[in-house]
Structures are given as structure tokens and as C-alpha cells.
């Protein structure tokens, strides 16, 4: 299998600081930060296993920039942020970080509403981005424009072997991992280094998947209308009454498509029409004001979507194509066709959802798309 290179990094000048060697062990990296007053304890220790806040991270960054004196001189000055008072312990560091004049991108900026949120926990995705910009300071706004959040930054951080890339991007970042990541970023920093981002096939798929699931790149309403049209055309040809779309079935149908896509298979331990807890599929409809068991039927379908396959665009962006393909496959299966043409059914609903991983281990580097249809008598 081909090995995909996630990005190309332009290394024009390598000037690591003598005190920061990339090969140093984690404990020695943290000790170096302590010895150089980059981090300080609170009297009870360094709290290494506690999430770091934005205010604390501002202090670490300013200290790495050797600008603590600037921070001391700014600690009583009015903050540019609406939620940082002059009395806040990190005000000087936030001011020093915010008011620093340079040509690079901001490492830790405020929010669009004018706040900084100094006591909010920082995520691993945010730390990964900061570390990448710190290591490659010549990066411009144009360079980062195509980088998806947070997957792209985690890719870049992983390629640079930053420890923050080993954790979920939206999880609060522990202080020990922040310190070791920023140590490595500082050790590998080069004044002319910049990011030239080339997304991996997986990242491209994940972005397509996100737009598909959120309905920003896939018109789910059009898909539902087209499925309903195809089903009713077939029913009319067989002298059956057409189905109506039942909105109250949507919640359970969406749940079924989503839970199976996230599981990675429409079979739970080899069994069809089951949920992960082993209960029958119809338990997803227990919110209805009646016992769903004798009334509900289900059709399922799954597609394996290899990362980087050009055909994925048709499945994840073309509602008419996906509706036609799903209907064709269901009609080709006797049991699914029987549901579509069951004279007792009066209503239907449908949904689709994409997942990051196809559950079959024989198909690595593959996502999954689940199409679900529910029927009501």
C-alpha cells in the first residue's frame, strides 16, 4: 500500500536552542522548563495531570519568548479583552501576548466576541496548532487557510512527532503534555520554516464525511424526496398504494443510521437489525406513543468508502446518485424488496450517516456509509 505523506515542510534553516534538545526525555523536558522559569508550581507541585487553562498557557508562551519583563510591566494595564480584568493574575501575560508586534500569526488569540476566557481549558487540538506555528513561525495566513480544524492540525503535529497529537483533539490538554509538546516545538523551531499542507486521504474523507452528516455538502431533504419518489413509482407499477413520509419516524431512523455508522457495520456481532446492546432495532422507536414492535420494519444498506477514492464524492455529495443506488440495491434483494412493496405498509422515513471506520478488519483505511429506511403499518 502506498504511504501517503501528510505534508511537506520547508526547512531552510535549523537553529535549535542549545538548552532545548529534541531527544531529551519527558521528565527532563519538564525539568528544563522549571529551571528556566518557563513553568512554576503553586506550592503544591506542578499539577502535571491537570488541564491547562488559557491564562496559564499565555504565561508559558510569553516565558518561552523571554518576555516576562514585558508581562510584569503590563499586569496593571487595561486588557484588550472584555473578560480579563486588571486584577486577573494572568492579565500581564495576556497583554504581552496580545500586544506583541510581529509578522507571524497569533499563537493564542481571543475570540470573535471580544473575550479571551482565561480560565477555560485548552484542548489538545489547540495545543497542536500552537506548537506547529511555534515550530514553523514563517507560516502565513494563506498557508493555514486550507487546513481543516482540528484534523489537519493534528496531522501536522503528528508528522512533527509532537505528543499532543496522540490524544483526542477536543479533550482538555494536560499540563505535562502541553509542556513536552511546546518544548519540542521550541527545540525544532526554525525562523524560515513554514507549513505547506497536503491533506492525507483520510483527512479528505473526514471532511467529506462531516459535510455529509451535517448536511452542508449533501442535501438530505432532496435525498428523502428522491427515495420516496422511487419507492412510490415502484409501488404504483405493482398496483400498490403509495407511501407517505412519516416525520415522527425520523428520530428513530436517524438514530439507527448514526449508531450503525459509528459502530462500523450494519451487523452487530454478525446479527442484522440489532442494536449494540443486543436489543432489536425497533427499540430505537420507543419514543413513539405506541408499541413499535408490530408496526415497524427496516431496510439497511452499507457502503465501504476507501479513503482517497474519487467515487466517494458521488456517494457523499450527490443525493440523486445515492438515492438511486440505494433503491437499486434494495430492489435487487428479495427481503428488502418485500419491504418496499409490502401492501400493509403506509408510511416510511429514511436517513443516511457516514462513519470514520469500516468495521471489517479486512478493509483498512476505509470509511462507511449507512443508509436506513423505516416502514410503518
Buried (B, 14 or more C-beta within 10 A) or exposed (E): EEEBEBBEBBEEEEEEEEEBBBEBEBEBBBEBBEEEEBBEEEEEEBBBEBBBBBBBBBBBBBBBBEBBEBBEEBBEEEBEBEBBEEEBEBBBBBBBBBEBEEEEBEBBEBEEEEEBBBEBBBBBBBBBBBBBBBBBBBBEEEBBEEBBEBBBBBBBBBBBEBBBBEBEBEEBBBBBBBBBBBBBBBBBBBEEBBBEBEBBBBBBBBBBBBBBBEEEBBBBEBBBBBBBEBBBEBBEEEEBEBBEBBEEBBBBBBBBBBBBBBBBBBBBEEEEBBBEEEEBBBBBBEEBEEEBEEBBBBBBBBBBBBBBBEEBEEBBBBBBBBBBBBBEBBBEEEEBBEBBBBEEBBBBBBBBBBBBBBBBEEBEBBBBBBBBBBBBE
